[in-house]
Amino acid sequence: MALGFFSRLKQGLSRSTQKLGGGLTSVFTKRKLDEEALEELEELLITADLGPHVAERIIESFRSSRFGTEVTDEEIRSALAEEIAQILEPVAVPFEPDPTHKPHVVLVVGVNGTGKTTTIGKMARFFTQEGKKVMMVAGDTFRAAAVEQLQVWGERTGCPVIAGPPNCDAAGLAFEALKRGKAEGADLLFIDTAGRLHNKGALMEELAKVIRVMRKFDETAPHTVLLVLDATTGQNAMEQVRVFRELVNVTGLVVTKLDGSARGGIVVALADSFGLPVHAVGVGEQAEDLRPFSAQDYARGLVGLPEA
């Protein structure tokens, strides 16, 4: 029997849950929530990549509501899930294409290796199944592997993939794709991009040019700028958000590779620090393993509780 998404999410978060949940069990086995216990809990939350600010916020909440009482690890898990869900709730915003834009242009950015191309393919599959007409643009023109990967997704999903010769101008390609998308009545146009952060100046120039050239055809494009982050990088994801927000106006996040990470808490730190919508999370290789982000499910999965 196929696993439901909560089960897959929980399975995907298992390494993060073991780290956090195992620590909770060792700290709290029928124990008073005193200063020593709170200090241990704070350290545990920081090492689980929730970040110092979130850890401090949760500890203060526990200090004011539960201090001095005897608690079990189960009670702490439930309280922790509630606190985490509160932080995540405002950013759990599903991605919805705007029907007033045809096509709705989604510029997908991120460091190479985060899973941008795969995310585009999975999102294309999802929206195609919803009856939308989707087109994809192989805008990372310097990486043949990225172009080929997107073409494979094009074959799988039946979506046209617009690609040019190797090393062609990404901005010109995006412009032509937008014209074609408009002419063919596409609902969504996903544009893959390069992510070579070691040369930030050149990357900034390239992304700015893609946007500038597209706006010659449609001054409202892109309508969404999606930053794809790899959960296994932990706190480094925070720096990537800062850098890409300098480069382009990032409007939302997708967090991938949670199944390979013991750092699932990073999603909480991102929500707390930036408040950017988290549209989807990836918990596996399969196309259906990229799903809209649910604050409750994520919070409960992270601390090892069953589905609400």
C-alpha positions as CSV (number, residue, x, y, z in Angstrom):
1,M,0.0,0.0,0.0
2,A,1.4,3.4,-1.0
3,L,2.4,5.7,1.9
4,G,0.3,8.8,2.5
5,F,2.2,12.1,2.3
6,F,2.4,12.6,6.1
7,S,4.0,9.1,6.4
8,R,6.5,10.0,3.6
9,L,7.1,13.4,5.2
10,K,7.8,11.7,8.6
11,Q,10.0,9.1,6.9
12,G,11.8,11.9,5.0
13,L,12.4,13.8,8.3
14,S,13.5,10.7,10.2
15,R,17.1,11.7,10.4
16,S,16.1,15.1,11.8
17,T,13.6,13.5,14.1
18,Q,16.1,11.0,15.5
19,K,18.5,13.9,16.3
20,L,15.8,16.1,17.9
21,G,13.5,13.3,19.3
22,G,16.4,11.2,20.7
23,G,17.7,14.3,22.5
24,L,14.3,15.1,24.0
25,T,13.9,11.5,25.3
26,S,17.4,11.7,27.0
27,V,16.7,15.2,28.5
28,F,13.1,14.6,29.6
29,T,12.1,11.4,31.3
30,K,9.7,12.6,34.0
31,R,11.8,15.6,35.0
32,K,11.2,19.1,36.3
33,L,11.5,21.8,33.7
34,D,14.1,23.8,35.7
35,E,16.9,26.0,34.4
36,E,19.3,23.1,33.8
37,A,16.6,21.3,31.7
38,L,15.8,24.5,29.7
39,E,19.5,25.0,29.0
40,E,19.8,21.5,27.7
41,L,16.7,21.9,25.6
42,E,18.0,25.2,24.1
43,E,21.3,23.5,23.1
44,L,19.3,20.7,21.5
45,L,17.2,23.0,19.5
46,I,20.2,24.9,18.2
47,T,22.0,21.7,17.2
48,A,18.9,20.7,15.3
49,D,19.3,23.8,13.2
50,L,16.3,25.7,14.5
51,G,18.8,28.5,15.1
52,P,19.5,30.5,18.3
53,H,16.6,33.0,17.9
54,V,13.9,30.3,17.6
55,A,15.5,28.3,20.4
56,E,15.4,31.4,22.7
57,R,11.8,32.1,21.7
58,I,10.7,28.6,22.5
59,I,12.6,28.5,25.8
60,E,11.0,31.8,26.9
61,S,7.6,30.4,26.1
62,F,8.3,27.3,28.1
63,R,9.8,29.3,31.0
64,S,6.6,31.4,31.3
65,S,4.1,28.6,31.0
66,R,5.7,25.3,32.3
67,F,8.6,26.3,34.5
68,G,9.1,24.2,37.6
69,T,6.5,21.6,36.6
70,E,7.3,17.9,36.1
71,V,7.1,17.0,32.4
72,T,7.5,14.0,30.2
73,D,9.3,13.9,26.8
74,E,5.8,13.3,25.2
75,E,4.4,16.5,26.8
76,I,7.5,18.4,25.7
77,R,7.2,17.0,22.1
78,S,3.5,18.2,21.9
79,A,4.3,21.6,23.3
80,L,7.3,21.9,21.0
81,A,5.2,20.9,17.9
82,E,2.7,23.7,18.8
83,E,5.4,26.3,19.2
84,I,7.1,25.3,15.9
85,A,3.7,25.2,14.0
86,Q,3.0,28.8,15.2
87,I,6.3,29.9,13.7
88,L,5.6,28.0,10.4
89,E,1.9,28.8,10.0
90,P,2.4,32.3,8.4
91,V,4.8,31.0,5.8
92,A,2.9,27.8,4.8
93,V,1.5,29.3,1.5
94,P,0.8,26.9,-1.4
95,F,2.0,28.2,-4.8
96,E,-0.9,29.2,-6.9
97,P,-0.4,30.5,-10.5
98,D,-2.2,33.8,-11.1
99,P,-4.6,33.2,-14.0
100,T,-4.5,36.9,-14.9
101,H,-1.0,36.3,-16.3
102,K,-0.7,34.0,-19.2
103,P,1.8,32.6,-18.9
104,H,2.5,33.1,-15.2
105,V,6.4,33.3,-15.3
106,V,8.3,31.5,-12.6
107,L,12.0,32.3,-12.4
108,V,13.7,29.5,-10.4
109,V,17.0,30.4,-8.8
110,G,19.4,28.8,-6.4
111,V,22.9,27.4,-6.0
112,N,23.8,24.7,-8.4
113,G,23.1,21.3,-6.9
114,T,20.1,22.3,-4.7
115,G,17.6,20.6,-7.0
116,K,16.3,23.5,-9.1
117,T,15.9,21.5,-12.3
118,T,14.2,18.5,-10.5
119,T,11.9,20.9,-8.7
120,I,10.8,22.5,-12.0
121,G,10.1,19.0,-13.4
122,K,8.1,17.9,-10.4
123,M,6.1,21.2,-10.3
124,A,5.5,20.9,-14.1
125,R,4.1,17.4,-13.5
126,F,1.8,18.5,-10.7
127,F,0.3,21.4,-12.7
128,T,0.0,19.4,-15.9
129,Q,-2.0,16.8,-14.0
130,E,-4.2,19.7,-12.8
131,G,-4.9,20.5,-16.5
132,K,-2.6,23.5,-16.8
133,K,-0.5,24.1,-19.9
134,V,3.1,24.2,-18.8
135,M,6.3,25.1,-20.6
136,M,9.9,24.9,-19.3
137,V,13.0,26.8,-20.2
138,A,16.5,25.4,-19.9
139,G,18.1,28.6,-18.8
140,D,21.2,27.1,-17.2
141,T,22.8,27.2,-20.6
142,F,26.4,26.5,-19.5
143,R,25.5,23.1,-17.9
144,A,24.7,20.5,-20.5
145,A,23.6,18.1,-17.7
146,A,20.9,20.6,-16.5
147,V,19.6,21.0,-20.0
148,E,19.4,17.3,-20.6
149,Q,17.8,16.7,-17.2
150,L,15.0,19.2,-18.0
151,Q,14.5,17.6,-21.4
152,V,14.0,14.2,-19.6
153,W,11.4,15.9,-17.4
154,G,9.8,17.3,-20.6
155,E,9.4,13.8,-22.0
156,R,8.0,12.5,-18.7
157,T,5.4,15.3,-18.4
158,G,4.7,16.0,-22.0
159,C,5.6,19.6,-21.5
160,P,7.6,21.5,-24.1
161,V,11.2,22.4,-23.1
162,I,12.7,25.4,-24.7
163,A,16.5,25.0,-25.0
164,G,19.2,26.7,-27.1
165,P,22.7,25.7,-28.2
166,P,25.3,25.3,-25.5
167,N,26.4,28.5,-23.8
168,C,23.7,30.6,-25.5
169,D,22.4,33.8,-24.0
170,A,20.0,32.8,-21.2
171,A,18.2,36.2,-21.4
172,G,17.5,35.8,-25.1
173,L,16.2,32.3,-24.6
174,A,13.9,33.4,-21.8
175,F,12.6,36.2,-24.0
176,E,11.8,33.9,-26.9
177,A,10.2,31.4,-24.5
178,L,7.9,34.0,-23.1
179,K,6.9,35.1,-26.6
180,R,6.1,31.5,-27.5
181,G,4.3,30.9,-24.2
182,K,2.1,33.8,-24.8
183,A,1.4,32.8,-28.4
184,E,0.6,29.2,-27.4
185,G,-1.6,30.2,-24.4
186,A,0.6,28.6,-21.8
187,D,-0.6,28.9,-18.2
188,L,2.9,28.5,-16.6
189,L,6.4,29.1,-17.8
190,F,9.2,27.8,-15.5
191,I,12.7,29.2,-16.2
192,D,15.7,27.3,-14.9
193,T,18.8,29.5,-14.2
194,A,22.5,29.2,-13.4
195,G,23.6,29.2,-9.8
196,R,27.3,29.8,-9.8
197,L,27.7,31.7,-6.6
198,H,31.5,31.7,-6.6
199,N,31.2,34.5,-9.1
200,K,28.4,36.5,-7.6
201,G,28.9,39.6,-9.7
202,A,28.5,37.6,-13.0
203,L,25.5,35.7,-11.6
204,M,23.8,39.0,-10.5
205,E,24.4,40.4,-14.0
206,E,23.0,37.4,-15.7
207,L,19.8,37.2,-13.6
208,A,19.3,40.9,-13.8
209,K,19.6,40.7,-17.6
210,V,17.1,37.8,-17.8
211,I,14.6,39.9,-15.9
212,R,15.3,43.1,-17.9
213,V,15.0,41.4,-21.3
214,M,11.8,39.6,-20.4
215,R,10.3,42.9,-19.2
216,K,10.7,44.2,-22.8
217,F,7.9,41.8,-23.7
218,D,6.0,41.7,-20.4
219,E,6.8,44.4,-17.9
220,T,5.2,42.4,-15.1
221,A,7.5,39.3,-15.5
222,P,8.7,37.3,-13.6
223,H,5.6,36.9,-11.5
224,T,7.2,34.5,-9.0
225,V,10.9,34.2,-8.1
226,L,11.4,30.8,-6.5
227,L,14.5,30.1,-4.5
228,V,15.3,26.4,-4.1
229,L,17.3,25.4,-1.0
230,D,19.0,22.1,-0.1
231,A,18.1,21.2,3.5
232,T,21.4,19.2,3.9
233,T,23.3,22.5,3.9
234,G,21.7,23.5,7.2
235,Q,22.6,27.0,8.4
236,N,24.3,27.7,5.0
237,A,20.8,28.0,3.5
238,M,20.3,31.2,5.6
239,E,23.2,32.8,3.8
240,Q,21.9,31.6,0.4
241,V,18.6,33.4,1.1
242,R,20.5,36.6,2.0
243,V,22.6,36.5,-1.1
244,F,19.7,35.7,-3.6
245,R,17.6,38.4,-2.0
246,E,20.4,40.8,-2.9
247,L,20.5,39.5,-6.5
248,V,16.7,39.2,-7.2
249,N,13.4,39.8,-5.5
250,V,12.9,36.3,-4.1
251,T,9.1,35.8,-3.5
252,G,9.1,32.2,-2.1
253,L,11.1,29.1,-1.1
254,V,11.1,25.4,-1.9
255,V,13.2,23.3,0.5
256,T,14.5,20.0,-1.0
257,K,16.4,16.9,0.1
258,L,14.9,16.7,3.6
259,D,15.1,12.9,3.4
260,G,18.9,13.2,3.3
261,S,19.2,15.7,6.1
262,A,19.4,15.7,9.9
263,R,18.8,19.4,9.7
264,G,15.1,19.7,9.1
265,G,15.0,22.4,11.8
266,I,16.4,24.8,9.2
267,V,12.9,25.3,7.7
268,V,11.8,26.8,11.1
269,A,14.9,29.1,11.2
270,L,14.2,30.3,7.7
271,A,10.5,31.0,8.5
272,D,11.5,32.9,11.6
273,S,14.3,34.9,10.0
274,F,12.8,35.8,6.6
275,G,9.1,35.2,6.7
276,L,9.2,34.2,3.0
277,P,6.4,31.8,1.9
278,V,7.6,28.2,1.9
279,H,5.6,26.8,-1.0
280,A,6.8,23.2,-1.0
281,V,9.1,20.7,0.6
282,G,10.8,17.7,-1.0
283,V,11.2,14.5,1.0
284,G,12.3,12.0,-1.7
285,E,13.2,11.3,-5.3
286,Q,9.7,10.5,-6.5
287,A,7.7,13.2,-8.3
288,E,5.0,13.0,-5.7
289,D,7.6,13.6,-2.9
290,L,7.5,17.3,-3.6
291,R,4.3,18.6,-1.9
292,P,2.8,21.8,-0.7
293,F,4.1,22.8,2.8
294,S,1.9,22.1,5.8
295,A,3.0,23.8,9.1
296,Q,1.1,21.3,11.3
297,D,2.4,18.2,9.5
298,Y,5.9,19.5,9.4
299,A,6.0,20.5,13.1
300,R,4.6,17.1,14.2
301,G,6.8,15.1,11.8
302,L,9.9,17.0,13.0
303,V,9.4,16.1,16.7
304,G,8.2,12.6,15.9
305,L,4.5,12.8,16.7
306,P,1.8,11.1,14.7
307,E,-0.5,12.9,12.3
308,A,-3.0,15.2,14.0
